[in-house]
Every structure is written in C-alpha cells, then in structure tokens.
Amino acid sequence: MDYTKSITPTHLDILKEVGNIGAGHSATSLSMLLDKKIDMTVPDVKVISFNELMELVGGPEVVVASVFLRMEGDIPGSLFFVLSIEQAERFIKKLIADDDFSLKKTPYSELGLSAFQELGNILTGSYLSSLSDLTDLMIYPSVPALTIDMFGAVITHGLIELSHVSDYVIIIDTAIKEEDQLDIDSVKGHFFLLPDPNSFKKLFDALGINHEK
C-alpha cells in the first residue's frame, strides 16, 4: 500500500512542526558554532513524486552538495540534506571565514568539507531527534556521508527500495540566515525523507495518520 496517498494537510503540518522544532535546536548549535545569532525555519513540507523531485533541484544532472545518512531503529530509512553548490559555498564560506572557498573545482578544501559535514551532522541530528521525541520511536542516525555529485547519482540509492511501494518522497524545506539578514539572503536547502517500505506504516501510525481506506 502507498501510505503517502493518505497524507492530509494536517499530517504535513505535523511533519512541519517536527522540522521547526529540529530547526530551533539546529539554530542554537549553529549560533554557538558561528558565534552569531542564526535563525532557521521550515517554510514548507510537501510530498512530491520522484519526477517532481528531480525538477525541484533542476534535473538529475545538476551537481549538488549532499549529506546522506541511514536511519536505524524503529523506522529504518534514508535521509538526505541537499544544497545547491552555490548555496553550500555561501554557507561554508561563513563557517570557515574563507571567501575564496569553492566547490566548483577540485581539490576541495578539507576544512571546507569538514565544515559542511559538521553542518549536516547538526541539521540531520536535530531533525531526527525531534522526530524521535514526537513519535516516541527509537531512531538512530548512521555516520553522515558527504557527497558532491550529480543529483541523480546522489539520490538513486535511497530511491531504489522506496520505488517498489511508492512514487513519492517527503520534502522538508529549510531556510538558514543570520538574525539581521533579509529572507532573500537565507541559505535554502531541502531534507529528503525516505523511510524504507516497511517503515511507512510505523511512521504514519506514530504520527496519528489513519492509513486505512
């Protein structure tokens, strides 16, 4: 059964609240890391098809910066945090205070890559912690892996199992900015939440989603 077809706007609001709680924790950690007041919000949560997912980032051949981890425990699955190369560069420059940092050519700065991985650790860890707290499920993250590659290659691993039972992915948008910045200057990224096939029912049950037809 494709449980995603039972999701209503109310259920998306629940997932958005999970994201905003996680964003609050992430903002606190990033503020300490950067010694600046950081605001992080979740402007939107949606369920989209695989084809729309590709369109969202500009196509499968667009190069992105991604942090990937496996969720273990009660709801195994995959979680990606994805930024465009331009957005990732902007944020890493702030993290390492190096305006010359670039992701457009190799070799990449090891300091910059480490900073981006730490960003991914903070964001994914905070989100999963919030999801675990709200659902009362045990969720353990694997060690996050950093990838800079074409989006089609990045996302394929997580889609293989899910594609057998569903054509949809849960997208959690994010916006990160310094307190005094305008919204237009925020760094915008996406979480892609892909529970394994057997995890959908557990997740939806824990969120109070009625999946019975």
ABEGO torsion letter per residue (X at the ends): XBAAAABBAAAAAAAAAAAAAAAAAAAAAAAAAAGBBBBBBBABBBBBBAAAAAAAAGEAABBBBBBBBBBBEABBEBBBBBBBAAAAAAAAAAAAGBAABBAABOBBBAAAAAAAAAAAAAAAAAAAAAAAAAAGBBBBBBBBBBBBBBAAAAAAAAAAAAAAABABBBBBBBBBBBAABBAAABBBBBBBBBBBAAAAAAAAAAAGBBABX
